[in-house]
């Protein structure tokens, strides 16, 4: 592998080359090359990307240049054998001692190897080099990626699979086809300052839960959503809806009853799925099942609006899967087979705390952290 070097891409032309290279794999047939590049550009200019997105590629090493700079590369001339991007999320890690540490999770997305250069170990070498660079970035706690190639490939490289369930509601199932009559009123949520404040408050609750007795003497981590990270996912659906010719584009990103009962979502037209990115469902109380039903009805209505076939909720909480709710709606709960949540922990504290290799608990392993 001495013939290759890792570079951080800064040239816009090289970032465009990445999307030209991987269009056939991820963009086709729904999007043309130009539409695929525009989708990526729309995400690149978001505040979330501007704050922490980095772009990586594996290129030829030359005698003149073995650095991580892309200064000498020319788009269309130099091969990008492998590429990916990383995005930065706020993260909180609880140590078994009870100490809570704040830092970042560096999420790896869109790992791609040119078809003619696969099965040569390039992807393994590339990702190992990327991980080495991520560990040098400010306040690295963990790195996360989502595997569509099973649990073992990335596990060998240090990203350990965290098994997780998903709840699926089929939009056309007879039990899900009728909206319940109710006096419960929901408030629509949008990508605005109100959402930012709402998530800040909810994140404080999550951190308090992580710091509480539930995880005593355990290691656990929590990735935190923000208004900007929610937007980064949401505009993906907006772009696909525009290409598909929908007259009205997605604007509402969720609904809430109160701080204990809400759903945030985004539209994945490629998978014909409305993904719930973050949610709370009431776990008890006289109105809990009815409130959950109303929230799910709203998600099903949003899915119908954009002709999506299902609503999917990762890491479904107990309030969603209790019998009282499942008597009202048809909800299938199963282990996830794709986009397997995988995490690498940067264990800077081993020497001080004698950390074990036990898999830490991934608290709130919901769709909002997916990249």
HELIX and SHEET records of a PDB file:
HELIX    1   1 UNK A   12  UNK A   22  1                                  11    
HELIX    2   2 UNK A   23  UNK A   27  3                                   5    
HELIX    3   3 UNK A   33  UNK A   44  1                                  12    
HELIX    4   4 UNK A   47  UNK A   52  1                                   6    
HELIX    5   5 UNK A  115  UNK A  117  5                                   3    
HELIX    6   6 UNK A  122  UNK A  134  1                                  13    
HELIX    7   7 UNK A  152  UNK A  157  1                                   6    
HELIX    8   8 UNK A  174  UNK A  176  5                                   3    
HELIX    9   9 UNK A  193  UNK A  211  1                                  19    
HELIX   10  10 UNK A  213  UNK A  215  5                                   3    
HELIX   11  11 UNK A  227  UNK A  244  1                                  18    
HELIX   12  12 UNK A  288  UNK A  305  1                                  18    
HELIX   13  13 UNK A  318  UNK A  321  1                                   4    
HELIX   14  14 UNK A  323  UNK A  326  1                                   4    
HELIX   15  15 UNK A  350  UNK A  353  1                                   4    
HELIX   16  16 UNK A  367  UNK A  369  5                                   3    
SHEET    1   A 7 UNK A   4  UNK A   8  0                                        
SHEET    2   A 7 UNK A  54  UNK A  60 -1                                        
SHEET    3   A 7 UNK A  82  UNK A  94 -1                                        
SHEET    4   A 7 UNK A 100  UNK A 113 -1                                        
SHEET    5   A 7 UNK A 140  UNK A 147  1                                        
SHEET    6   A 7 UNK A 340  UNK A 345 -1                                        
SHEET    7   A 7 UNK A 160  UNK A 161 -1                                        
SHEET    1   B 5 UNK A   4  UNK A   8  0                                        
SHEET    2   B 5 UNK A  54  UNK A  60 -1                                        
SHEET    3   B 5 UNK A  82  UNK A  94 -1                                        
SHEET    4   B 5 UNK A 220  UNK A 224 -1                                        
SHEET    5   B 5 UNK A 361  UNK A 363  1                                        
SHEET    1   C 7 UNK A 187  UNK A 189  0                                        
SHEET    2   C 7 UNK A 254  UNK A 258 -1                                        
SHEET    3   C 7 UNK A 261  UNK A 268 -1                                        
SHEET    4   C 7 UNK A 273  UNK A 280 -1                                        
SHEET    5   C 7 UNK A 310  UNK A 314  1                                        
SHEET    6   C 7 UNK A 165  UNK A 170 -1                                        
SHEET    7   C 7 UNK A 332  UNK A 335 -1                                        
END                                                                             
